[in-house]
Structures are given as C-alpha cells and as structure tokens.
Amino acid sequence: MKSFKKQHAVVMALLIASASIASAQQSAKVGFIYHGPVGDAGWTYQHDLGRQEMEKNLGSKVVVRIVPNTLEGPDGERVARELSSDGAKMIFAVGFGYMKPVLKVAAENPDKAYATATAYMTAPNVGGYNAKWHEGGYLAGIVAGKTTKSNIIGFVGAHPVPDVMWYLNGFILGARSVNPKATVRSVFVGSWSDPPKESDAATALINTGADVMTHYTNSPAVVTAADSRGVASISFHSDMRKYAPKHYLTGVTHNWGSYYTQATTEALAGKWKGSLYFGGVKEGVIRLAPFGTQVPKDVADLVAAKTKDIAEGRLNVFAGPIKDNTGTVRVPAGSNLPDAELGKMTWYAEGIQNSAR
C-alpha cells in the first residue's frame, strides 16, 4: 500500500511538472524597452498601462520582461539584442531613439518581431507606431479657447520636432475655431523631462499673461506650477489632475492597450509585418481625460460632438485654409494635409508666438 501511494505521488509530481513545462512552453516572451522609469504619469507610464492591458488580454500566452532606464543609442541596441537572445518573440522599443539600433538587431533576427514608438523606418520584421497628437490637441484647444479670458495660452514644449508641432498646431487651430482672438505663447526647454526648467518656463509664461497652460513634456511640472498660481491647465500624456486639483481642465492622453494586444497577437501567430501604425481618436489611441469642474457642460458637449466628427471622418484637423505665423499658406483651401507630410512639420500655425529658452 505504501509503495502504491509513493508511486502515485511520484506520478502526480511528474504530471504537475509536465503541465508546468507545457504551460511555460506555451507562453511566449515579449520585451519592452523604456528609456525612463515607469513613474505615475507621462510617456513611459502611458505605454506601461498599455503593456498591462495587453498582458491582461493575452493572459498566460505571454511572459513579459520590461527593461527601464535604457539610453537610446548603443544601450538600446545592447538591450534589444539581449532580449532577442533571451527568446523574446516580440520586442517593443518605446522611443524614437531606438529606431536605428532596433533595425540593426532585427536584421540579425529575421524570425522575431519588433516595433519602435514614433519611428518612421520599417523592415520586413520591424514596424513603427505613433499617435495623432493633433486630434487631441484640437479638442484640448477648444477647451482652452473657451476658457481663456486674456486670450493668451501658454505652451511648454520639449523640442520643436514634428511630433510636438502636430500637437501645438492642432491646439491653436482648435482654440481659434471657438475663439479667433486666442493666441499661444510657446517656450521649448530642450528636454523631454526636466521639471525645474518646465516649471520655470510655465511661471514665465504666466507672468506674461497666460491664463491657461498646456505642455508637451513628460512631467506634471507645468500643471503643478499653473495650479499654484491659480491658472487653468491642460496636461499632456496622462491624466494629471492629482497634480493640479484646483484648476485642472482636462488632458490629452494616449492609450496603447489595443495596439500592443493586436501587434503581439500577430507576432505570435507569425503574421507580423513591418508597417507603420498611426492611431488617433477613431482607434481610441487619443482620448481626453475627464473634465475638471471648471469646464461648463456646453463646452463638454461641444468637445464630445467634435470628437465624434473626428472619429467619423467629418472633421480633419489640418483641413485648409491654414496659414503659418508668417502669413504663408501651408494648406490651401479645399485640401487636407496628408498624414505623410506631418513628419515634415516644422512651422508654427497662425496665432503661435515662439521664443527659445
């Protein structure tokens, strides 16, 4: 009897071990490369929320490894190669500076799939993904245009690169669609995340009369500085109301759960193809954060209507005529700026005043 029980226990242990091995074999490895810590707001935080949604959707099908604080460039190449060697079938590099290093590693691993955030170069097994920041900017601009009394809106940006310009130009177009007198005063701080500089820039803009602030930087410094001065604010990347509890209006957020789920599913099924993904309001990638108490119902209703118009194709943010701030026509009447041209956007739309810092 004892012998039978012992044999039974051995058999059960073997079955459990076999099940565990089978389960492990069924779970595919997926890697994420972040250039900063996850934190509780900003660029990396939003992408990590998407990663969490993907894991929830796919369950035991995936095992995820995150590598934060990875410098773009050689360090990114090293981490991408390490994740590839470790057996990752899908690798997401969450930053533009990883584009060329990832392409190099991908060429050495044609059986694996890669995607780089905000990248424009692809390969058979490498894709890129980005968001229609201008759509969120336009909607947020409507809120700002309806809120401002001084007609001076302050903007703190990281760098005047095309992605940032999509947001800024979309923002002023939205603001002027409801308030033709609205202007934006912009300052660039030369860094994606430098809270002291961002705070100083916001304070300087407020001192010149800005009564609404927005930004395209990673930290909550701008909305915090605005709130401390009794100035309304619109955040970027994340819902940052907890950093501006008194005067927060809304925020432009980006949401990647559906994209990460779909891309990973395709990679695991061997159907991944290197292409560019461009998601906006329609795809649920771009959303506004819930409105603060200062936003009246009629403004919230207007934004909801315009959101629907964008999602259903009745409203194109960059439909002409559009002039830049020197009076040059950038988009003629009767035409729309093609998505392919957004990567060349280095001009400021009419109503924007720019100053270096």
N, C-alpha and C positions, 0 to 999 in steps of 0.2 A: 504493500500500500504506500509506504513511504517512498519507494522507488518510483511508483507511478506519479505521485504528487511532485516529486523532484523533476521527473521528465516533463510533466505538464508545465511546471514553472519555467523550465528552460525553453520549451516550445513557445510559450506566451511571450517570453522575453525576446525571443528571436522574431516573432511576429511583430511586436511593437517596434523593435529596431528596424525591421524591414519597412514598416509603414513610415517610420520617421525618415529613413533614407529616401523612400519613394517620394514623400512629401517634399523633401529638400531638393530632389532632382526635378520636381515639377515647378518649383519656384525659380523664376528667372531673376538674375541680378540686374538692377538698374542703378545707375550712378548719377549723382547731382554734384556739380562743381559750383560753389558760391565764392564770390570774391570778398565777401564780408561775413560777419556773424549773422545769425538769423534775426535776433532782436525782436522787437514787438511792433515795428512799423517800418515802412519803406520798401525799397526794391526787393531785397532778398526775402523779407518777411512775406510779401505777397506771393512770391514764387514758391516759398515753402508751404504756404497754405494750399497752393495748387498741388504740390507734391503730396501733402497729406490727403487731399481729396482723391488723388489718383490711387494711393495705397488703399484707401477705404473702398474704392470702387473695384479694385482688382484683387484685393484680399491676399490669399495665400499664393496667388500666381506670381507674386513678385517679392523680392527681398531688396530693400533699398539701402544704399550707402551714400551718405552725404559727406562732402569734403568742403568745409567752410574756410574762410580766410586764405583763399588761394589767389595769389597775384596773377594778373593777366600777363601773358607772355610765356617765357620759359617755364615758370612754375605751373602754369595751366597745362602746358604740353606734358610735363612730367606726370601730373595727376591724371590727365586723360589717358596716358599710356599705362599708368599703374592700374586704373580701373578696367581698362581693356584687358590687361594681362590677368587680372583677377576674375575675368569671366563675365563682366557686365555685357549684356546684350544690347542695352540702350543706355546712352550717356547724354545727359542734358548739361550743357555748359552755359551757365546763366550770366552771360555778359559779352558785350561786343568784342572785347579784347581777346577773347578765346578763339575767335573765328579762324585765324590762320593756323595757330597751333593745333586746333582740333582737325582741320583739314589734313594736316600733315600726318597726324596719328591715324585718322580714318583711312588714309591711302594705304597704310600698313596693315589695316584690319578690315578688309572688304566684307567680312561676314558679320560685322557689327554695325549698329545704327547710332547716329549722332545727330544732335540738334543744338544750335547755338542761338541764344537770345539776341535779337536785333541784328543778326548777321544778314548780309546780302549775297554772300558767295555760297554756292552749294556744290555738291558732288553726288555721285550715284547713291552713296550711303550717308550723306550729310545734308540736313535741312536747316532752315533758319526760321525764326518765328518772331513776330513783332505785333504791336498793337496800334490801333488807330487813335492815337492820343488826341488828335484834333477833334474827334467827335465828342470826347469827354470835355475837352477844352471849350467847345462851342456851348455845350449845355451849362457848364460852370460859368461861362461868360455871361449867359442870360441872367443867372442869379446875381452875379456881381454888378451887371449893368442896371438891374432893378434896385440894387441895394445902395450903391454909391450916391452920396449927396454932393461930394466935391468933384465928381467926375474924374477923379484920379485914383487909379487902381495900381497897386504896387506888385511887381513880379520879381522874385529872386530865382535866378537860374544857375545851373552848374556851368555849362559850356554852351555857346551858341552853335550847336551842331544840329543837323536836320531834325532829328527826333524831338529835340526841345522846341525847335521852331514850329513844328506841326502843332504842338500844344499851344504855344504862345499866340500864333496867328489865328488858330481856331478860336482861342479865348476872346481876342479882341473882336473878331467877327461876330461871335455870339453876343458880346456885350453891346456892340453897336447896332445889332439887329433890334434891340429894345430901347437903346439909349444912344442916339447918334453923337452925343457930346462926350461919351465916355472915352477916356484915354488910358493907356497903360504905360507906366514908367518902369523900365526893366534894368536890373543890375545882375551881372554874372560874376560869381565868386571864384571860378576856376577850379572847382572841386565838386564831386558828386556828394560828398558828405564832409562838411566842416561846420559844425553847429555854431561856433563863435562867429565865423565870418557871415554865416547865413543870418544870424541874429542881428549883427551889426548892420548888415545891408537892409534888413527889414526895418530896423529902427530909423535908418537914414531916410528911407522912402516914406515912412510915416511922418517924419519931421518935415517933409516937403509937401504934405497934404494928402497922402494916400489914406483913404478911409476903408479900403478893402485890400487884403493881401492874398496873394497866391504864390505858388513856387513850383519849381521842377528840380528838387533836391531830395535827398533821402531822409533827412532827419525832420523831426517836428519843430525845429528851432524857429521857423518863420511863424507858424501859427501860435506858438507859445509867446513869442515876442509881441505879436499883434494883440493877443488876448490881454497881456499885461498892460497894454496901452488903451484898452477899450475899443480896439479896432476889429472889425469883422474879418474872417479868414476862410479860405477855401484850400484844403490840403491837396497834396498830390501823392500818388502811390497808394496810400492807405486811409482808412477812416481814422482820423487823429483827434476826434472830439475830446478825448480824455485829456489832451494836452492844451485844449482851448475850450474849457467848459462853459464860458460865459458868452462868447461871441462867435462861435463856430457856425458856419453856414452849411457847408457840405464838403465833399472831397471827391476827386477823380480817382477811382480805383481800377486796378487791372486784376483779372481773375483767370487763372490758368488751369484749373482742375480738369475741365473738359478736354483741353488741348493735350495735357500730359497723359490723360487716360487714353485718348484716341491714338496718339503717337506711339505710346508704349504697346498698346494692343496690336497695332500694325507691325511694330518691330518683332514682337513675339510670334506673330503669325507669318513672318517672312515677307510681309507686304510693304515694308517701309521703302519709300522713295524720297530721295533728296529733293526737296522743293521748299518754296517759301510760303509761310502761313502768315496771314495778315488779318487779325481778328479785331472786331470793334463792337459797337452796340448790338448789332444784329446777332452776333455769335455769343454775346454775354461776356465777352472779354473785358469790355469797358462798361463800367457802371458808376453811377454817382452814389456816394454814401448817403445814408438817411439825412434829411434836412434838420438843421437846428431850429430852435423855437423862433428865431428871428425871421425865418423865411415865411412870408404870407401864403395862404392857400392858393391865391390866384397865380402866384409865381410858381408854386409847386405844380399846379395844374398845367401851366404853360410849358414847363420843362417836361412833364410827362407826355404832353402832346407832341413836342418836338422830338423827344426820344423815340416815340412811335414812328414819326415821319422819317427819321434817320434809319431806323430798323427796317422799314418797309420801302425804302428807296425813294421817298418823295423829297427828301432834303439831303443835298450834297453840300457839306460844309464849304468846300472850295469851288463852288459854282460862281462863275463870273457875273458881273464885272468885279474884279478885285485889283486895287492899286496898292503899291508898296508905300512906305512913308516918305518917298521922294516924289510921288505922283506918277511913277511909271506903272503902266497897266501890266500886271503879271498874269491875270487870267481874263481874257476878253469876254464880253457879254455873250451869252448863248453857249458857252463851253464850260467844261469841268476840268480841273487839274487832275491828270491821270495819277493813279497811285504810284506808277513807276517814276514820276517826277518828284515825288516827295523827298526822296533821298538826295535831291539836289537843292533843297530849300535852304537858302542862306539869307533870304531877305526878310525884312520886317513889314508887316501889313500896315496900312494907313491907320494912324492913331496910336502907334507904338513909339515911344521915345526910349532910346537905348543909351546907356552910359556904362563904360568899363569900370572895373573896381580893382 
